[in-house]
Amino acid sequence: MLSIILISVFIGLGSAQTVHLPHGHDLQVIIDHGFDRIDTDGNGVLSLAEVSSVASSEDADGDGHITLQEFISFSNRSEEVTTKIFHAYDLDGDGLLPTDHMTAYLDLLDHNNDDIVTKTEFEHFQTKLLQCLFSEHGHTGSHGHAVPCLRHY
C-alpha cells in the first residue's frame, strides 16, 4: 500500500486540466528511480523492511495511518493526481492507509509469488496501475475511486 507515494512520483502533468502518463524511456526512468528510492540496500529486490520504512516516512503524525493530507504532502504532486492514486489504495474507503499492511502491498508486487519483489515485477505493477488510473477509459468506482485497478490486478 505504501509505495503509493512512489506512484505519485511517476506522474507528469501536461497542464492543470490534463494528466499525461509518460511513455517509453521516460516512464522507465521514473519507475526505476522510484524502485531505487525504496531499495535502500541496493540489492535489486524490495524487502518488507524497505517498503515499511517509506510508509513510516509518509505517516507524519506517527499514528499508524497515512491520511490523504499526509499523502499529498509527502508526494509533492498535484492534489488531483495524488487523490486519485490515494483512493486506488484505500480499498475500504475509510480515508486511511494503514502503515502496518505492507505485506499486502508486497503481495501485489510479487507477481510470481516467490516472496521476492524484483525491479521487473515492480515496473510491471506500477505501469499497469498507472495505465489503469490514468487511461482515457480508466475504471473508477464510486466517488471517483479507482477500485478496480488494484482489486483486479
N, C-alpha and C positions, 0 to 999 in steps of 0.2 A: 504494500500500500504506500510505501513512502516514496520511493523514487519518483513519486508524484512530482516532486519539485524538479527532478531531472527532466521529466517530460516537458515541463514548462520552459526549460532551457532550450528545448528543441524547436520552439515555435518562433517563426519570424513573422513580423507584422508588415504587410504591404501598405496599409492605411488604417485609420481608426475604424473604418467600416468593414474591412475585409481581412480575414485571416488567411495567410498563404502558408502552406506547408512546403518547406524546402524539398528539393528533389535531388536525386543522384548523389554526386560527390558532396554537395553542401549538406544534405541530410546525414550522410555517412560521417562527416567530420563532426557534426553536432552530437550525434549519438555516441561516437567514440569518445568525445570529450566528457559526455555525461557518464559513460561507463568508467572512465579513468578517474572521475571525481569520487565515485563510490569505491572503486578497487584501490583502497589506500595502501595496501601492501604490494601492489603491482604484480601479483602472481597470475593475472589473467582470468581469474574466476571471482565471483562475488560470494561472500560469506554472509551469514545472518548477522554477525557482529558488525560488518561494514555497513550493511543496509540499516541496521538498528541505530548506528551512530549518526547517520544522516537524518533519520526520523527524530532522534533526540534533539538535533540541531534545529529542526523545524518547530518543535514544541517549546515555544518561547517562555511560557509560564511554568513549564515542567509538570503539568497536571496529568500527563499520560495520554493526551489527546491533541491532535492538530486541528485547529479550527480553520474555517475559511479565511479569516483575517490573518492568522499566523501563516497560512499557506501563501496568501497573496504577498505578505511582507517578505517572506523568505524567497519567493520565486523571482521577484524583481521583474515581473512581466505585467502585461495589461490585465486589469481586473476581469474583463470579458473572457479572455483566453484562460486565465488561471481558474476562474469559477467553473468553466466547462470541464476542465481537467479534474478539479476537486470533486465535482459531482459524479464523475465517472467512477471514482474510487469510493465514494460514500454510498455504498450499495444499500444500506438500510435507511438512508435519507435522514439521519439524525443530526447532520451538520458537524459530525466529529469523525476524525480518522484516528483510531487507537494506535499508539506507537508500539504497543506490545503484540501486534498482529503481523509482524514482519515475516513470519514463516509462511503465512498465506500468500503474501506478495512474492516470496521466492518461489513458491509452488507455481504461481502463474508464469514466472520467467523460465522455470526449469521444464522446457518443452518435452524432453525425453525422459523425465522423471529419474535421473541418475544422481540427484542431490548435488549436482554441480551446475552452477549458472555461468556459462561461458559468454564471451563477448558476442558470439554469433547468436545465442539464444536471446540475449539482452537486446540486440539490434532487431531481431525478428519481432519480438514482442512490442518494442517501442514503435517500430514502423507501423505495424498492424493497428496498434491503439491510436496513433496519430491519424492514420488514414481513416479509421472509423469515426473518430471525433470530429475531424475537420474536412471530411469529404463533402462534396456538393450534396450528396444524398445521405449524410450521416444519420445514424439512428439515434433517436432521443426518446426518452421516456417522459413521464410527467414532469412538469416544471423545468423542461429542458435538460433533464439528467440523461447522460449518455450511458444508461444502464447496460444495454446490450453489448457495448464494446468490451466489457470485462466478463460479463456473465456467459457470453458465447465464445470466448477466446479458446 
